[in-house]
Amino acid sequence: MNRNTNLALAATIGIALLSASPSLATTCTGLDPSVAAFVVDYYKPNPIPPNDFRCNGTKECKLSGWLYLPPTPKEGGGLPAIVYNHGHDQERGEPCAIAQYFTSRGYLVFAPLRRGHTDIEAGIINTGLYSDYYVASKPAALRNAATVEYLQFQVSEVAEAIRYLTTNLIADPKRIAILGHSYGGTLTVFSAASPLLNPTPKAAIDISGAVLDWDDNPSFMPAMVMSVVNRKMPIFFLQSRNEVSHEPTVTLSNAAATTGNTLFLAGFFPAVLPDANECPTAITDLCSGPGKLINKEVHGRFITRTEHVKDWGPTAQDFLRLYGVK
């Protein structure tokens, strides 16, 4: 199936092409040529709600993200869908390795950028306040709690992304999963317990949620444990073996195992190692020593490098299939 056919099918399954721009210049070089990638506006209220953190006052309100259709979507809509929650950095790029892996297996992948985030190359400049600015506006003693609080606010963006997919008849409401990495993993945990998500996803996957913050911000642990206890869906906690901390996966899976809601999976996957000769002899901006990447490089490459997504992707897909997202 060629891209033009896929674009035509996109229209048949309800994408409002007037507000969705086909991105023939997607930066994802590994995608199947017949995958259609769009920038879509998933939240654009009219009139603008008062006091909405997702908006710039009453002047502008628009949240956009990347939508990827698999190579062979079925006419009439109803695709299995993954809503991908990105990490913390304000400027985002396309989640190419995630999109490549899951679209090649028949999944629609939607990566909604949250309030205040941008993808300048794609022309996405989302309204609303970026999390760091919200946190900086608080007294120093309250900033740890404010970081968690703002992620909890952003559950509404996950809800809007799901609403967009189902209202436009793009996704099968009975075959939706949420998946997130880093801050997006934490957001996925919070979303898994929220009544705002309608329809309720069938499964959640938390990849390295709060790994970089667990030891420094004590507000993460109790909030995430509470969400795990109260979650409304099965959840899979996963990370690489050489992340800076294993505690989030251990603590949250223990919380899942000791409550009445025991539908969960947890796993550690092969270490993220430097490329050949990348870290030969010294500590650098990239390397923490010979043969070792710095923590942030390990953390990021686990979901941005195709070879690492292939390490955990099959287990993730088996988990999704187990709970009907297939």
C-alpha positions as CSV (number, residue, x, y, z in Angstrom):
1,M,0.0,0.0,0.0
2,N,1.5,3.4,-0.9
3,R,1.3,6.6,1.1
4,N,-1.4,8.1,-1.1
5,T,-3.6,5.2,-0.4
6,N,-2.9,5.5,3.3
7,L,-3.8,9.2,3.2
8,A,-7.1,8.3,1.5
9,L,-7.8,5.7,4.1
10,A,-7.0,8.3,6.8
11,A,-9.9,10.4,5.5
12,T,-12.3,7.4,5.6
13,I,-11.5,6.7,9.2
14,G,-12.4,10.2,10.3
15,I,-9.3,12.3,10.4
16,A,-10.3,15.9,9.8
17,L,-7.7,16.7,7.2
18,L,-8.4,20.4,7.4
19,S,-6.8,20.3,10.9
20,A,-4.3,17.6,10.2
21,S,-1.2,18.2,8.1
22,P,0.3,15.1,6.3
23,S,4.0,15.2,7.1
24,L,5.7,13.9,4.1
25,A,8.9,15.3,5.6
26,T,8.8,13.2,8.7
27,T,12.2,12.9,10.3
28,C,11.6,9.2,11.0
29,T,13.8,7.6,8.3
30,G,13.1,4.0,9.5
31,L,9.3,4.1,9.0
32,D,7.7,1.9,6.4
33,P,7.2,4.2,3.4
34,S,3.5,3.6,3.5
35,V,3.1,4.8,7.1
36,A,1.3,8.1,7.1
37,A,2.5,10.7,9.6
38,F,0.4,13.7,10.5
39,V,0.6,16.7,12.8
40,V,-2.8,17.0,14.4
41,D,-4.5,19.4,16.8
42,Y,-6.0,17.2,19.5
43,Y,-7.2,20.0,21.8
44,K,-8.5,23.3,20.3
45,P,-11.5,24.5,22.3
46,N,-13.8,27.2,21.1
47,P,-14.7,29.1,23.2
48,I,-11.5,29.0,25.3
49,P,-12.3,27.8,28.9
50,P,-11.4,30.4,31.6
51,N,-8.3,29.7,33.7
52,D,-7.2,26.7,31.6
53,F,-3.5,26.0,32.1
54,R,-3.5,24.5,28.6
55,C,-4.2,27.9,27.1
56,N,-2.5,31.3,26.9
57,G,-5.2,33.3,28.7
58,T,-8.2,33.8,26.4
59,K,-6.2,34.5,23.3
60,E,-5.1,31.1,22.1
61,C,-5.5,27.4,23.0
62,K,-4.1,24.6,20.9
63,L,-2.3,21.4,21.6
64,S,-0.8,19.3,18.8
65,G,1.0,16.0,18.4
66,W,2.2,13.4,15.9
67,L,-0.2,10.7,14.6
68,Y,1.2,7.7,12.8
69,L,-1.1,5.3,10.8
70,P,0.2,1.8,10.2
71,P,1.0,0.6,6.7
72,T,-2.2,-1.5,6.3
73,P,-5.0,0.1,8.3
74,K,-8.5,-1.4,7.8
75,E,-11.1,0.7,6.2
76,G,-13.8,1.9,8.6
77,G,-11.5,2.7,11.4
78,G,-11.2,0.9,14.7
79,L,-7.4,0.6,14.9
80,P,-5.6,-0.7,18.0
81,A,-3.9,2.4,19.4
82,I,-1.0,3.4,21.6
83,V,-0.9,6.8,23.1
84,Y,2.7,7.7,23.8
85,N,3.5,10.1,26.6
86,H,6.8,11.8,26.1
87,G,9.4,12.9,28.7
88,H,10.4,16.1,30.3
89,D,12.4,18.2,27.9
90,Q,10.5,21.1,26.5
91,E,11.6,20.7,22.8
92,R,10.6,17.3,21.5
93,G,11.4,15.3,18.4
94,E,9.4,12.6,16.8
95,P,9.3,9.3,18.7
96,C,10.7,7.5,15.7
97,A,11.8,4.2,17.2
98,I,8.5,3.8,19.1
99,A,6.5,4.7,16.0
100,Q,8.6,2.4,13.8
101,Y,8.2,-0.6,16.0
102,F,4.5,-0.4,16.7
103,T,3.2,0.8,13.3
104,S,5.1,-2.1,11.7
105,R,2.9,-4.4,13.9
106,G,-0.4,-2.8,13.0
107,Y,-0.8,-0.3,15.8
108,L,-1.7,3.4,15.4
109,V,0.7,5.5,17.4
110,F,-0.3,8.9,18.7
111,A,2.3,11.1,20.4
112,P,0.5,14.1,21.9
113,L,2.8,16.9,22.9
114,R,1.6,18.4,26.2
115,R,1.1,22.0,27.2
116,G,4.1,24.3,26.8
117,H,6.0,21.7,24.7
118,T,7.3,22.3,21.2
119,D,8.6,20.5,18.1
120,I,10.0,23.5,16.2
121,E,10.9,21.4,13.1
122,A,7.4,20.2,12.8
123,G,5.8,23.6,13.5
124,I,4.3,22.5,16.9
125,I,4.3,25.3,19.5
126,N,1.8,24.2,22.1
127,T,0.1,26.8,24.2
128,G,0.0,26.7,28.0
129,L,2.7,26.8,30.7
130,Y,5.7,24.4,30.5
131,S,6.1,22.5,33.7
132,D,9.5,24.0,34.7
133,Y,8.0,27.5,34.7
134,Y,5.1,26.4,36.8
135,V,7.5,24.8,39.3
136,A,9.8,27.8,39.4
137,S,6.9,30.0,40.3
138,K,6.5,28.2,43.6
139,P,8.4,28.8,46.8
140,A,11.5,26.5,47.0
141,A,10.0,24.4,49.8
142,L,7.0,23.5,47.6
143,R,8.8,22.8,44.3
144,N,9.1,19.0,44.7
145,A,5.4,18.7,45.3
146,A,4.7,21.1,42.5
147,T,6.6,18.9,40.0
148,V,4.4,16.0,40.8
149,E,1.2,18.2,41.0
150,Y,1.8,19.5,37.5
151,L,2.2,16.0,36.0
152,Q,-1.1,15.1,37.6
153,F,-2.7,18.1,36.0
154,Q,-1.4,16.8,32.6
155,V,-3.6,13.7,32.9
156,S,-6.2,15.9,31.2
157,E,-4.0,16.0,28.1
158,V,-3.9,12.2,28.0
159,A,-7.7,12.2,28.3
160,E,-8.0,14.7,25.4
161,A,-5.7,12.6,23.2
162,I,-7.9,9.5,23.8
163,R,-11.0,11.6,23.2
164,Y,-9.6,12.9,19.9
165,L,-8.8,9.3,18.7
166,T,-12.2,7.9,19.6
167,T,-14.4,10.9,18.6
168,N,-12.8,10.9,15.2
169,L,-13.3,7.1,14.9
170,I,-9.6,6.5,14.4
171,A,-9.0,4.1,17.3
172,D,-11.0,1.2,18.5
173,P,-12.2,2.4,22.0
174,K,-11.8,-1.2,23.2
175,R,-8.2,-1.5,22.0
176,I,-6.3,1.5,23.4
177,A,-3.2,1.5,25.6
178,I,-1.1,4.2,27.1
179,L,2.7,4.1,27.2
180,G,5.1,6.6,28.5
181,H,8.8,7.2,29.2
182,S,10.5,9.1,32.0
183,Y,8.1,12.0,33.0
184,G,5.7,10.4,30.5
185,G,6.0,7.1,32.4
186,T,5.1,8.8,35.6
187,L,2.2,10.5,33.8
188,T,1.1,7.1,32.5
189,V,1.0,5.8,36.1
190,F,-1.1,8.8,37.2
191,S,-3.4,8.4,34.1
192,A,-3.9,4.7,34.9
193,A,-5.8,5.7,38.1
194,S,-7.7,8.6,36.7
195,P,-11.4,8.7,36.0
196,L,-10.8,11.4,33.3
197,L,-9.8,8.8,30.7
198,N,-12.9,7.8,28.7
199,P,-12.9,5.2,27.4
200,T,-10.6,3.6,30.0
201,P,-7.5,2.2,28.2
202,K,-7.0,-1.6,28.4
203,A,-3.4,-1.5,29.5
204,A,-0.6,0.9,30.6
205,I,3.2,0.7,30.1
206,D,5.5,2.7,32.3
207,I,9.0,2.9,30.9
208,S,11.5,4.3,33.5
209,G,9.0,6.6,35.1
210,A,10.6,8.9,37.7
211,V,14.0,7.0,37.4
212,L,16.0,10.3,37.2
213,D,14.0,11.9,40.1
214,W,13.2,9.1,42.5
215,D,16.1,9.7,44.9
216,D,16.0,13.5,44.7
217,N,12.3,14.2,44.9
218,P,10.4,12.4,47.7
219,S,7.1,13.5,46.4
220,F,7.1,11.0,43.5
221,M,7.0,7.7,45.5
222,P,3.8,8.1,47.5
223,A,1.9,9.7,44.6
224,M,2.9,7.0,42.2
225,V,2.3,4.2,44.7
226,M,-1.2,5.5,45.4
227,S,-1.9,5.6,41.6
228,V,-0.7,2.0,41.3
229,V,-2.9,0.9,44.1
230,N,-5.9,2.7,42.5
231,R,-5.2,2.0,38.9
232,K,-8.0,0.9,36.6
233,M,-6.0,-1.2,34.2
234,P,-3.1,-3.8,34.1
235,I,0.3,-2.1,34.1
236,F,3.8,-3.1,32.9
237,F,6.8,-1.5,34.6
238,L,10.0,-1.8,32.6
239,Q,13.5,-0.2,32.3
240,S,17.0,-1.0,31.3
241,R,19.4,-2.8,33.6
242,N,21.8,0.1,33.8
243,E,19.5,2.9,34.6
244,V,20.5,5.2,37.5
245,S,18.0,3.6,39.8
246,H,15.9,0.4,39.9
247,E,13.9,1.6,42.8
248,P,10.8,2.9,40.9
249,T,10.2,-0.5,39.2
250,V,10.9,-2.5,42.4
251,T,8.7,-0.2,44.6
252,L,5.8,0.1,42.2
253,S,5.7,-3.6,41.3
254,N,5.8,-4.4,45.0
255,A,2.8,-2.1,45.5
256,A,1.0,-3.8,42.6
257,A,1.7,-7.2,44.0
258,T,0.5,-6.5,47.5
259,T,-2.8,-5.0,46.6
260,G,-6.0,-6.6,45.4
261,N,-5.2,-5.4,41.9
262,T,-2.4,-7.7,40.9
263,L,-2.6,-7.5,37.1
264,F,0.9,-6.3,36.4
265,L,4.3,-7.2,34.9
266,A,7.8,-5.9,35.7
267,G,11.0,-6.4,33.9
268,F,14.6,-5.2,33.4
269,F,16.0,-5.3,29.9
270,P,19.5,-5.4,28.4
271,A,21.8,-2.6,29.3
272,V,22.2,0.4,27.1
273,L,25.8,0.4,26.1
274,P,27.9,2.9,24.1
275,D,28.6,2.4,20.4
276,A,31.9,0.9,19.5
277,N,34.8,3.3,20.5
278,E,32.2,5.9,21.7
279,C,33.6,5.9,25.3
280,P,37.2,4.8,24.9
281,T,39.3,6.3,27.7
282,A,37.8,9.3,29.4
283,I,34.9,11.0,31.1
284,T,33.2,13.3,28.6
285,D,29.9,15.1,28.1
286,L,28.6,11.8,26.8
287,C,30.5,9.2,28.8
288,S,30.8,8.6,32.5
289,G,34.0,6.6,31.9
290,P,35.5,4.0,29.6
291,G,32.7,2.0,28.1
292,K,30.0,3.7,30.1
293,L,27.4,6.3,29.0
294,I,26.2,9.0,31.4
295,N,22.8,8.3,33.0
296,K,20.8,10.6,30.8
297,E,22.2,8.9,27.6
298,V,21.2,5.5,29.0
299,H,17.8,6.9,29.9
300,G,17.1,8.4,26.6
301,R,18.5,5.8,24.2
302,F,16.4,3.1,25.8
303,I,13.4,4.5,23.8
304,T,15.1,6.4,21.0
305,R,17.4,3.7,19.6
306,T,15.7,1.1,17.4
307,E,17.9,-1.7,18.7
308,H,16.8,-1.1,22.3
309,V,13.1,-0.8,21.5
310,K,13.5,-4.2,19.8
311,D,14.8,-5.6,23.2
312,W,11.6,-4.7,25.1
313,G,9.1,-4.3,22.3
314,P,8.2,-8.0,21.9
315,T,7.4,-8.4,25.7
316,A,5.4,-5.1,25.6
317,Q,3.4,-6.4,22.6
318,D,2.7,-9.7,24.3
319,F,1.5,-7.7,27.4
320,L,-0.8,-5.6,25.2
321,R,-2.2,-8.7,23.4
322,L,-2.8,-10.4,26.7
323,Y,-5.2,-7.6,27.6
324,G,-6.8,-7.3,24.1
325,V,-4.8,-4.5,22.5
326,K,-3.9,-6.2,19.3
